[in-house]
Amino acid sequence: MADTKEKIRVGLIGCGGISGAHLPHLSQSGDVELAAFCDVVVERAQKHAAKYGGAAYDDAAKMLADVELDAAYILIPTYAHGAPERACVSAKVPFLVEKPLGLYPDDLRKLAAEVEESGIITCAGFMNRYRKSVNRVKDLLKKDPALLLDGAWIGGPPLRKEGDYFSTQPIGTWWPYKEKSGGQFVEQVIHTIDLARYLAGEVVEVFAYAANGFNTKLPNIIQGYNLDDAMVVSMRFESGAVGNIMSCCAAPQGGGVFLNLWASHHTARFDDWAHHVRIFRDGESGTEEIRGDIDDIFPTEDRAFINAVKSGDRSSIRCTHADGVRTTLLALAANESLEKGCPVQVQYK
Ligand SMILES: NC(=O)c1ccc[n+]([C@@H]2O[C@H](COP(=O)([O-])OP(=O)(O)OC[C@H]3O[C@@H](n4cnc5c(N)ncnc54)[C@H](O)[C@@H]3O)[C@@H](O)[C@H]2O)c1
């Protein structure tokens, strides 16, 4: 893409909830034109087109054939990946894709190879990689590698909240079904799994346990509800480090998002969705604290992607499709371990 181009013409594939995290600032960016919207529920695409301009479609390949686009955003449920990415590859259109990057390991490995082969610019939506807090810890761990990790997302049932109470309305149409979302560990906790890889390197083996049947009301409220109430997943890293990551969607009082990393001379404690961090140093009594970015994290990620499309320089993109696929395969390996009841080696290729 020539850097002389004034406006990057963007098309969205998937016009649901997460589009609301990208569109407000993309629509305000002087160098972005929202040219087309696509959703299998075409009314959602039409609603965005009416608000932001551009054409509406119900099929990604048709949108990419009809409209000249410089970039696409793929914002679809876990089960729906594959065809939209392949349509971008055929049209040679760079894309940003939200996490997780797919649900089916064999196809995901094939897809990653096809995308790599095409050479197009890609960005996977692991926005935590752009946080100052995360990158400060990454720098420290370069010389003092992590040896132990402990992380979690612990929350209440996947029901909408009304004030302090959970309603009987499920969150989303696909989230509460493991065969569509992959389950909480894959769909949500993947952010922590990705940070574990970003900060401590590749994971070679996982062993998962699940708790089921505690969330007794949910199967009556959501027909076919089959998420694990909780998971504990032990990981062995290539470096020799070990870690444990937990998920829970059956604790109404919550427990939050956290990730702790221990190295020989540093301890880092991340807390909250924003990933505020406290860093403790061997032999020093004080702590270094960095507040996590909140409002500007999606804009920062989007800016890295749009700038890469404009200039052709990909160096500011912190997670490519190939890298995001590896995180997704690691998360899916935990499900495989659950099914098999034994540790499994993560198959990245
Ligand atoms: N980065 C984050 O923190 C974050 C936060 C929320 C959601 N997400 C991710 O974003 C993705 C979408 O989540 P959401 O909350 O927007 O879901 P959603 O259900 O609100 O929206 C998804 C939309 O995609 C459409 N769709 C499905 N298949 C399609 C296809 N083949 N082509 C075009 N449109 C299609 C659906 O009709 C729906 O409108 C998920 O992978 C989710 O994990 C990321």
The ligand as a Gaussian input file, in Angstrom:
#p B3LYP/6-31G(d) Opt

LIG

0 1
 N      -10.680000      -7.996000      22.045000
 C      -11.643000      -8.119000      22.940000
 O      -11.477000      -7.817000      24.112000
 C      -12.981000      -8.626000      22.506000
 C      -14.126000      -8.268000      23.229000
 C      -15.360000      -8.782000      22.793000
 C      -15.430000      -9.643000      21.713000
 N      -14.274000      -9.986000      21.058000
 C      -14.285000     -10.977000      19.969000
 O      -14.904000     -10.449000      18.818000
 C      -15.568000     -11.500000      18.124000
 C      -17.017000     -11.110000      17.890000
 O      -17.624000     -10.910000      19.143000
 P      -18.942000     -10.024000      19.305000
 O      -19.087000      -9.786000      20.754000
 O      -18.902000      -8.865000      18.378000
 O      -20.033000     -11.082000      18.824000
 P      -21.503000     -10.758000      18.268000
 O      -22.248000     -12.014000      18.275000
 O      -22.049000      -9.567000      18.990000
 O      -21.207000     -10.279000      16.762000
 C      -20.689000     -11.131000      15.785000
 C      -21.356000     -10.787000      14.475000
 O      -20.755000     -11.551000      13.429000
 C      -21.793000     -11.918000      12.534000
 N      -21.312000     -13.038000      11.727000
 C      -21.228000     -14.374000      12.056000
 N      -20.667000     -15.066000      11.043000
 C      -20.387000     -14.187000      10.070000
 C      -19.807000     -14.303000       8.772000
 N      -19.375000     -15.481000       8.297000
 N      -19.693000     -13.184000       8.022000
 C      -20.131000     -11.994000       8.486000
 N      -20.684000     -11.828000       9.712000
 C      -20.802000     -12.890000      10.485000
 C      -22.974000     -12.209000      13.433000
 O      -24.191000     -12.199000      12.739000
 C      -22.854000     -11.098000      14.461000
 O      -23.577000      -9.939000      14.108000
 C      -15.440000     -12.762000      18.995000
 O      -14.393000     -13.566000      18.531000
 C      -15.081000     -12.211000      20.353000
 O      -14.274000     -13.067000      21.128000
 C      -13.067000      -9.481000      21.423000

